[in-house]
């Protein structure tokens, strides 16, 4: 089946997730800049989650570009990913409202880990559907970042009750790692772009 509806649906859900997340930031009372200090943790947690959602949207776009047709298994794997991403506004809000408390940092890490696992499952479903010599498998190569990310999330989860700031550092480092574009994937996207497509 055609992948256009899957892409449009996923983009719509991600847009709603971002909208819900920003609505969690309440306008503080007071006309001085000092009134913004209590909402600083909420803002910082929003920025981190916004970056993560941007990373997922970008990589999801590239992955589906190389997917060709989609199967029922791919549709369900995509819904599985969207489910965990849709929980980010809740875990982000709890983390910000409680000023990066240990339990909130732990749950946020679990959410990120589940998103990573769901993305991996979707990726593997697409590779399996493409058959031998998968374009996507060739594009991602050894996928070092994909293998390292769950380890960093687990370290963030474990250290959340030791030092929430150390836990947060693992989440920030992982996000920064993914902000560096994977040139191999982009090259494959450009290579397989149709007439009039930029691949971006």
PEDA-V796686 format. One record per helix or strand of 3 or more residues. SS is the DSSP state (H for helix, E for strand). FROM is the first residue (numbers start at 1). LEN is the number of residues. Records with the same first field share a line. If there is no record, write none. Layout:
# PEDA-V796686
SS=FROM-LEN + FROM-LEN
This chain:
# PEDA-V796686
H=4-20 + 33-33 + 72-15 + 88-10 + 102-29 + 135-6 + 144-16 + 164-16 + 183-9
